[in-house]
Amino acid sequence: MTEQPRLRYRLITGPDDATFCERISALLDEGYRLHGSPAVTFDGNSVIAAQAVVLGEH
């Protein structure tokens, strides 16, 4: 499998649960930083979260 280049901007979405937090934490460990505030919505079944992250200098 070929390793893909890391994107400078990513929007991470998913159910607002421990797995979502683990995904964001892993990206922070890789050098990404949070960009803006998280957003949440309710899809009729669960809360869905979105968080933008960016790679690079402040």
HTML snippet that shows the backbone in 3Dmol.js (N, CA, C, O; Angstrom):
<script src="https://3Dmol.org/build/3Dmol-min.js"></script>
<div id="view" style="width:600px;height:400px;position:relative"></div>
<script>
const pdb = `
ATOM      1  N   MET A   1       0.842  -1.176   0.000  1.00  0.00           N
ATOM      2  CA  MET A   1       0.000   0.000   0.000  1.00  0.00           C
ATOM      3  C   MET A   1       0.887   1.238   0.000  1.00  0.00           C
ATOM      4  O   MET A   1       1.833   1.328   0.782  1.00  0.00           O
ATOM      5  N   THR A   2       0.584   2.191  -0.874  1.00  0.00           N
ATOM      6  CA  THR A   2       1.353   3.419  -0.992  1.00  0.00           C
ATOM      7  C   THR A   2       0.863   4.434   0.036  1.00  0.00           C
ATOM      8  O   THR A   2      -0.337   4.662   0.194  1.00  0.00           O
ATOM      9  N   GLU A   3       1.822   5.033   0.723  1.00  0.00           N
ATOM     10  CA  GLU A   3       1.460   6.034   1.722  1.00  0.00           C
ATOM     11  C   GLU A   3       1.087   7.332   1.021  1.00  0.00           C
ATOM     12  O   GLU A   3       1.837   7.818   0.175  1.00  0.00           O
ATOM     13  N   GLN A   4      -0.062   7.895   1.367  1.00  0.00           N
ATOM     14  CA  GLN A   4      -0.532   9.132   0.768  1.00  0.00           C
ATOM     15  C   GLN A   4       0.015  10.322   1.541  1.00  0.00           C
ATOM     16  O   GLN A   4       0.229  10.230   2.750  1.00  0.00           O
ATOM     17  N   PRO A   5       0.248  11.454   0.846  1.00  0.00           N
ATOM     18  CA  PRO A   5       0.722  12.644   1.556  1.00  0.00           C
ATOM     19  C   PRO A   5      -0.344  13.140   2.532  1.00  0.00           C
ATOM     20  O   PRO A   5      -1.543  12.992   2.297  1.00  0.00           O
ATOM     21  N   ARG A   6       0.115  13.720   3.609  1.00  0.00           N
ATOM     22  CA  ARG A   6      -0.829  14.262   4.590  1.00  0.00           C
ATOM     23  C   ARG A   6      -1.412  15.559   4.063  1.00  0.00           C
ATOM     24  O   ARG A   6      -0.697  16.406   3.527  1.00  0.00           O
ATOM     25  N   LEU A   7      -2.708  15.701   4.221  1.00  0.00           N
ATOM     26  CA  LEU A   7      -3.394  16.917   3.798  1.00  0.00           C
ATOM     27  C   LEU A   7      -3.182  18.015   4.829  1.00  0.00           C
ATOM     28  O   LEU A   7      -3.102  17.739   6.026  1.00  0.00           O
ATOM     29  N   ARG A   8      -3.090  19.256   4.370  1.00  0.00           N
ATOM     30  CA  ARG A   8      -2.907  20.375   5.299  1.00  0.00           C
ATOM     31  C   ARG A   8      -4.188  20.704   6.049  1.00  0.00           C
ATOM     32  O   ARG A   8      -4.137  21.253   7.149  1.00  0.00           O
ATOM     33  N   TYR A   9      -5.341  20.372   5.464  1.00  0.00           N
ATOM     34  CA  TYR A   9      -6.628  20.654   6.088  1.00  0.00           C
ATOM     35  C   TYR A   9      -7.479  19.400   6.027  1.00  0.00           C
ATOM     36  O   TYR A   9      -7.553  18.740   4.990  1.00  0.00           O
ATOM     37  N   ARG A  10      -8.111  19.079   7.124  1.00  0.00           N
ATOM     38  CA  ARG A  10      -9.035  17.941   7.159  1.00  0.00           C
ATOM     39  C   ARG A  10     -10.238  18.311   7.995  1.00  0.00           C
ATOM     40  O   ARG A  10     -10.122  19.023   8.993  1.00  0.00           O
ATOM     41  N   LEU A  11     -11.405  17.821   7.579  1.00  0.00           N
ATOM     42  CA  LEU A  11     -12.623  17.967   8.361  1.00  0.00           C
ATOM     43  C   LEU A  11     -13.020  16.569   8.801  1.00  0.00           C
ATOM     44  O   LEU A  11     -13.376  15.726   7.978  1.00  0.00           O
ATOM     45  N   ILE A  12     -12.957  16.332  10.084  1.00  0.00           N
ATOM     46  CA  ILE A  12     -13.253  15.013  10.652  1.00  0.00           C
ATOM     47  C   ILE A  12     -14.690  15.032  11.149  1.00  0.00           C
ATOM     48  O   ILE A  12     -15.086  15.938  11.883  1.00  0.00           O
ATOM     49  N   THR A  13     -15.467  14.039  10.751  1.00  0.00           N
ATOM     50  CA  THR A  13     -16.858  13.940  11.177  1.00  0.00           C
ATOM     51  C   THR A  13     -17.136  12.531  11.685  1.00  0.00           C
ATOM     52  O   THR A  13     -16.449  11.576  11.324  1.00  0.00           O
ATOM     53  N   GLY A  14     -18.149  12.423  12.522  1.00  0.00           N
ATOM     54  CA  GLY A  14     -18.566  11.116  13.008  1.00  0.00           C
ATOM     55  C   GLY A  14     -19.400  11.256  14.262  1.00  0.00           C
ATOM     56  O   GLY A  14     -19.566  12.351  14.799  1.00  0.00           O
ATOM     57  N   PRO A  15     -19.923  10.132  14.720  1.00  0.00           N
ATOM     58  CA  PRO A  15     -20.691  10.156  15.975  1.00  0.00           C
ATOM     59  C   PRO A  15     -19.839  10.728  17.106  1.00  0.00           C
ATOM     60  O   PRO A  15     -18.644  10.444  17.199  1.00  0.00           O
ATOM     61  N   ASP A  16     -20.455  11.527  17.954  1.00  0.00           N
ATOM     62  CA  ASP A  16     -19.748  12.146  19.077  1.00  0.00           C
ATOM     63  C   ASP A  16     -19.573  11.111  20.177  1.00  0.00           C
ATOM     64  O   ASP A  16     -20.372  11.027  21.109  1.00  0.00           O
ATOM     65  N   ASP A  17     -18.505  10.322  20.048  1.00  0.00           N
ATOM     66  CA  ASP A  17     -18.236   9.259  21.005  1.00  0.00           C
ATOM     67  C   ASP A  17     -16.730   9.164  21.254  1.00  0.00           C
ATOM     68  O   ASP A  17     -15.958   9.981  20.751  1.00  0.00           O
ATOM     69  N   ALA A  18     -16.329   8.184  22.017  1.00  0.00           N
ATOM     70  CA  ALA A  18     -14.911   8.031  22.355  1.00  0.00           C
ATOM     71  C   ALA A  18     -14.059   7.803  21.111  1.00  0.00           C
ATOM     72  O   ALA A  18     -12.920   8.267  21.056  1.00  0.00           O
ATOM     73  N   THR A  19     -14.581   7.104  20.123  1.00  0.00           N
ATOM     74  CA  THR A  19     -13.821   6.851  18.897  1.00  0.00           C
ATOM     75  C   THR A  19     -13.527   8.148  18.161  1.00  0.00           C
ATOM     76  O   THR A  19     -12.422   8.334  17.650  1.00  0.00           O
ATOM     77  N   PHE A  20     -14.505   9.049  18.100  1.00  0.00           N
ATOM     78  CA  PHE A  20     -14.283  10.354  17.472  1.00  0.00           C
ATOM     79  C   PHE A  20     -13.166  11.097  18.204  1.00  0.00           C
ATOM     80  O   PHE A  20     -12.267  11.646  17.568  1.00  0.00           O
ATOM     81  N   CYS A  21     -13.218  11.117  19.517  1.00  0.00           N
ATOM     82  CA  CYS A  21     -12.181  11.790  20.312  1.00  0.00           C
ATOM     83  C   CYS A  21     -10.817  11.148  20.101  1.00  0.00           C
ATOM     84  O   CYS A  21      -9.808  11.852  20.050  1.00  0.00           O
ATOM     85  N   GLU A  22     -10.768   9.833  19.977  1.00  0.00           N
ATOM     86  CA  GLU A  22      -9.507   9.134  19.717  1.00  0.00           C
ATOM     87  C   GLU A  22      -8.947   9.518  18.354  1.00  0.00           C
ATOM     88  O   GLU A  22      -7.737   9.694  18.211  1.00  0.00           O
ATOM     89  N   ARG A  23      -9.814   9.651  17.347  1.00  0.00           N
ATOM     90  CA  ARG A  23      -9.367  10.053  16.011  1.00  0.00           C
ATOM     91  C   ARG A  23      -8.756  11.445  16.047  1.00  0.00           C
ATOM     92  O   ARG A  23      -7.690  11.674  15.474  1.00  0.00           O
ATOM     93  N   ILE A  24      -9.428  12.379  16.719  1.00  0.00           N
ATOM     94  CA  ILE A  24      -8.904  13.745  16.823  1.00  0.00           C
ATOM     95  C   ILE A  24      -7.598  13.748  17.614  1.00  0.00           C
ATOM     96  O   ILE A  24      -6.645  14.423  17.224  1.00  0.00           O
ATOM     97  N   SER A  25      -7.542  13.012  18.708  1.00  0.00           N
ATOM     98  CA  SER A  25      -6.323  12.950  19.526  1.00  0.00           C
ATOM     99  C   SER A  25      -5.148  12.400  18.722  1.00  0.00           C
ATOM    100  O   SER A  25      -4.030  12.900  18.845  1.00  0.00           O
ATOM    101  N   ALA A  26      -5.387  11.382  17.905  1.00  0.00           N
ATOM    102  CA  ALA A  26      -4.325  10.806  17.077  1.00  0.00           C
ATOM    103  C   ALA A  26      -3.805  11.834  16.076  1.00  0.00           C
ATOM    104  O   ALA A  26      -2.599  11.910  15.843  1.00  0.00           O
ATOM    105  N   LEU A  27      -4.695  12.620  15.485  1.00  0.00           N
ATOM    106  CA  LEU A  27      -4.263  13.660  14.553  1.00  0.00           C
ATOM    107  C   LEU A  27      -3.461  14.741  15.261  1.00  0.00           C
ATOM    108  O   LEU A  27      -2.483  15.246  14.710  1.00  0.00           O
ATOM    109  N   LEU A  28      -3.864  15.102  16.474  1.00  0.00           N
ATOM    110  CA  LEU A  28      -3.086  16.072  17.246  1.00  0.00           C
ATOM    111  C   LEU A  28      -1.692  15.527  17.524  1.00  0.00           C
ATOM    112  O   LEU A  28      -0.714  16.272  17.460  1.00  0.00           O
ATOM    113  N   ASP A  29      -1.587  14.243  17.828  1.00  0.00           N
ATOM    114  CA  ASP A  29      -0.285  13.609  18.054  1.00  0.00           C
ATOM    115  C   ASP A  29       0.578  13.627  16.790  1.00  0.00           C
ATOM    116  O   ASP A  29       1.805  13.633  16.883  1.00  0.00           O
ATOM    117  N   GLU A  30      -0.052  13.636  15.607  1.00  0.00           N
ATOM    118  CA  GLU A  30       0.667  13.659  14.328  1.00  0.00           C
ATOM    119  C   GLU A  30       1.082  15.065  13.914  1.00  0.00           C
ATOM    120  O   GLU A  30       1.724  15.237  12.878  1.00  0.00           O
ATOM    121  N   GLY A  31       0.727  16.073  14.708  1.00  0.00           N
ATOM    122  CA  GLY A  31       1.144  17.433  14.396  1.00  0.00           C
ATOM    123  C   GLY A  31       0.028  18.339  13.891  1.00  0.00           C
ATOM    124  O   GLY A  31       0.259  19.521  13.638  1.00  0.00           O
ATOM    125  N   TYR A  32      -1.178  17.798  13.742  1.00  0.00           N
ATOM    126  CA  TYR A  32      -2.301  18.654  13.368  1.00  0.00           C
ATOM    127  C   TYR A  32      -2.690  19.485  14.585  1.00  0.00           C
ATOM    128  O   TYR A  32      -2.377  19.136  15.723  1.00  0.00           O
ATOM    129  N   ARG A  33      -3.387  20.605  14.314  1.00  0.00           N
ATOM    130  CA  ARG A  33      -3.933  21.400  15.401  1.00  0.00           C
ATOM    131  C   ARG A  33      -5.389  21.714  15.078  1.00  0.00           C
ATOM    132  O   ARG A  33      -5.789  21.741  13.914  1.00  0.00           O
ATOM    133  N   LEU A  34      -6.166  21.947  16.116  1.00  0.00           N
ATOM    134  CA  LEU A  34      -7.571  22.253  15.927  1.00  0.00           C
ATOM    135  C   LEU A  34      -7.710  23.577  15.191  1.00  0.00           C
ATOM    136  O   LEU A  34      -6.927  24.502  15.406  1.00  0.00           O
ATOM    137  N   HIS A  35      -8.709  23.661  14.322  1.00  0.00           N
ATOM    138  CA  HIS A  35      -8.976  24.885  13.572  1.00  0.00           C
ATOM    139  C   HIS A  35     -10.443  25.236  13.777  1.00  0.00           C
ATOM    140  O   HIS A  35     -11.332  24.591  13.221  1.00  0.00           O
ATOM    141  N   GLY A  36     -10.683  26.261  14.576  1.00  0.00           N
ATOM    142  CA  GLY A  36     -12.055  26.650  14.863  1.00  0.00           C
ATOM    143  C   GLY A  36     -12.702  25.753  15.903  1.00  0.00           C
ATOM    144  O   GLY A  36     -12.079  24.853  16.466  1.00  0.00           O
ATOM    145  N   SER A  37     -13.956  26.029  16.130  1.00  0.00           N
ATOM    146  CA  SER A  37     -14.720  25.278  17.127  1.00  0.00           C
ATOM    147  C   SER A  37     -15.361  24.057  16.493  1.00  0.00           C
ATOM    148  O   SER A  37     -15.609  24.041  15.287  1.00  0.00           O
ATOM    149  N   PRO A  38     -15.630  23.040  17.289  1.00  0.00           N
ATOM    150  CA  PRO A  38     -16.348  21.887  16.751  1.00  0.00           C
ATOM    151  C   PRO A  38     -17.806  22.259  16.465  1.00  0.00           C
ATOM    152  O   PRO A  38     -18.342  23.215  17.026  1.00  0.00           O
ATOM    153  N   ALA A  39     -18.417  21.499  15.599  1.00  0.00           N
ATOM    154  CA  ALA A  39     -19.846  21.652  15.311  1.00  0.00           C
ATOM    155  C   ALA A  39     -20.530  20.324  15.611  1.00  0.00           C
ATOM    156  O   ALA A  39     -19.946  19.258  15.419  1.00  0.00           O
ATOM    157  N   VAL A  40     -21.751  20.396  16.077  1.00  0.00           N
ATOM    158  CA  VAL A  40     -22.514  19.171  16.337  1.00  0.00           C
ATOM    159  C   VAL A  40     -23.924  19.319  15.785  1.00  0.00           C
ATOM    160  O   VAL A  40     -24.470  20.420  15.708  1.00  0.00           O
ATOM    161  N   THR A  41     -24.490  18.202  15.408  1.00  0.00           N
ATOM    162  CA  THR A  41     -25.868  18.154  14.943  1.00  0.00           C
ATOM    163  C   THR A  41     -26.463  16.825  15.390  1.00  0.00           C
ATOM    164  O   THR A  41     -25.742  15.918  15.803  1.00  0.00           O
ATOM    165  N   PHE A  42     -27.749  16.724  15.305  1.00  0.00           N
ATOM    166  CA  PHE A  42     -28.451  15.497  15.676  1.00  0.00           C
ATOM    167  C   PHE A  42     -29.097  14.948  14.418  1.00  0.00           C
ATOM    168  O   PHE A  42     -29.866  15.651  13.762  1.00  0.00           O
ATOM    169  N   ASP A  43     -28.800  13.704  14.072  1.00  0.00           N
ATOM    170  CA  ASP A  43     -29.323  13.117  12.841  1.00  0.00           C
ATOM    171  C   ASP A  43     -30.610  12.311  13.052  1.00  0.00           C
ATOM    172  O   ASP A  43     -31.018  11.552  12.173  1.00  0.00           O
ATOM    173  N   GLY A  44     -31.240  12.473  14.202  1.00  0.00           N
ATOM    174  CA  GLY A  44     -32.451  11.720  14.511  1.00  0.00           C
ATOM    175  C   GLY A  44     -32.164  10.454  15.287  1.00  0.00           C
ATOM    176  O   GLY A  44     -33.069   9.817  15.827  1.00  0.00           O
ATOM    177  N   ASN A  45     -30.884  10.096  15.334  1.00  0.00           N
ATOM    178  CA  ASN A  45     -30.479   8.882  16.040  1.00  0.00           C
ATOM    179  C   ASN A  45     -29.351   9.154  17.024  1.00  0.00           C
ATOM    180  O   ASN A  45     -29.369   8.659  18.151  1.00  0.00           O
ATOM    181  N   SER A  46     -28.374   9.940  16.596  1.00  0.00           N
ATOM    182  CA  SER A  46     -27.227  10.222  17.464  1.00  0.00           C
ATOM    183  C   SER A  46     -26.675  11.610  17.155  1.00  0.00           C
ATOM    184  O   SER A  46     -27.019  12.221  16.144  1.00  0.00           O
ATOM    185  N   VAL A  47     -25.824  12.087  18.035  1.00  0.00           N
ATOM    186  CA  VAL A  47     -25.151  13.368  17.843  1.00  0.00           C
ATOM    187  C   VAL A  47     -23.945  13.135  16.938  1.00  0.00           C
ATOM    188  O   VAL A  47     -23.131  12.246  17.186  1.00  0.00           O
ATOM    189  N   ILE A  48     -23.842  13.948  15.882  1.00  0.00           N
ATOM    190  CA  ILE A  48     -22.727  13.869  14.942  1.00  0.00           C
ATOM    191  C   ILE A  48     -21.864  15.106  15.155  1.00  0.00           C
ATOM    192  O   ILE A  48     -22.369  16.227  15.204  1.00  0.00           O
ATOM    193  N   ALA A  49     -20.568  14.891  15.278  1.00  0.00           N
ATOM    194  CA  ALA A  49     -19.621  15.977  15.511  1.00  0.00           C
ATOM    195  C   ALA A  49     -18.753  16.200  14.280  1.00  0.00           C
ATOM    196  O   ALA A  49     -18.522  15.287  13.486  1.00  0.00           O
ATOM    197  N   ALA A  50     -18.281  17.425  14.141  1.00  0.00           N
ATOM    198  CA  ALA A  50     -17.346  17.781  13.075  1.00  0.00           C
ATOM    199  C   ALA A  50     -16.287  18.682  13.673  1.00  0.00           C
ATOM    200  O   ALA A  50     -16.595  19.591  14.443  1.00  0.00           O
ATOM    201  N   GLN A  51     -15.032  18.427  13.317  1.00  0.00           N
ATOM    202  CA  GLN A  51     -13.924  19.261  13.796  1.00  0.00           C
ATOM    203  C   GLN A  51     -12.909  19.406  12.668  1.00  0.00           C
ATOM    204  O   GLN A  51     -12.453  18.415  12.099  1.00  0.00           O
ATOM    205  N   ALA A  52     -12.563  20.636  12.356  1.00  0.00           N
ATOM    206  CA  ALA A  52     -11.527  20.902  11.363  1.00  0.00           C
ATOM    207  C   ALA A  52     -10.169  20.856  12.057  1.00  0.00           C
ATOM    208  O   ALA A  52     -10.020  21.303  13.194  1.00  0.00           O
ATOM    209  N   VAL A  53      -9.184  20.306  11.351  1.00  0.00           N
ATOM    210  CA  VAL A  53      -7.808  20.299  11.838  1.00  0.00           C
ATOM    211  C   VAL A  53      -6.903  20.735  10.684  1.00  0.00           C
ATOM    212  O   VAL A  53      -7.189  20.472   9.516  1.00  0.00           O
ATOM    213  N   VAL A  54      -5.812  21.404  11.037  1.00  0.00           N
ATOM    214  CA  VAL A  54      -4.858  21.877  10.041  1.00  0.00           C
ATOM    215  C   VAL A  54      -3.460  21.420  10.431  1.00  0.00           C
ATOM    216  O   VAL A  54      -3.150  21.204  11.602  1.00  0.00           O
ATOM    217  N   LEU A  55      -2.640  21.283   9.419  1.00  0.00           N
ATOM    218  CA  LEU A  55      -1.252  20.875   9.609  1.00  0.00           C
ATOM    219  C   LEU A  55      -0.373  22.040   9.229  1.00  0.00           C
ATOM    220  O   LEU A  55      -0.589  22.669   8.193  1.00  0.00           O
ATOM    221  N   GLY A  56       0.599  22.335  10.034  1.00  0.00           N
ATOM    222  CA  GLY A  56       1.521  23.393   9.682  1.00  0.00           C
ATOM    223  C   GLY A  56       1.694  24.391  10.811  1.00  0.00           C
ATOM    224  O   GLY A  56       1.240  24.188  11.937  1.00  0.00           O
ATOM    225  N   GLU A  57       2.368  25.479  10.462  1.00  0.00           N
ATOM    226  CA  GLU A  57       2.684  26.507  11.440  1.00  0.00           C
ATOM    227  C   GLU A  57       1.438  27.275  11.848  1.00  0.00           C
ATOM    228  O   GLU A  57       0.445  27.302  11.120  1.00  0.00           O
ATOM    229  N   HIS A  58       1.499  27.897  13.018  1.00  0.00           N
ATOM    230  CA  HIS A  58       0.380  28.705  13.533  1.00  0.00           C
ATOM    231  C   HIS A  58       0.202  29.840  12.635  1.00  0.00           C
ATOM    232  O   HIS A  58      -0.681  30.669  12.855  1.00  0.00           O
TER     233      HIS A  58
END
`;
const viewer = $3Dmol.createViewer("view");
viewer.addModel(pdb, "pdb");
viewer.setStyle({}, {cartoon: {color: "spectrum"}});
viewer.zoomTo();
viewer.render();
</script>
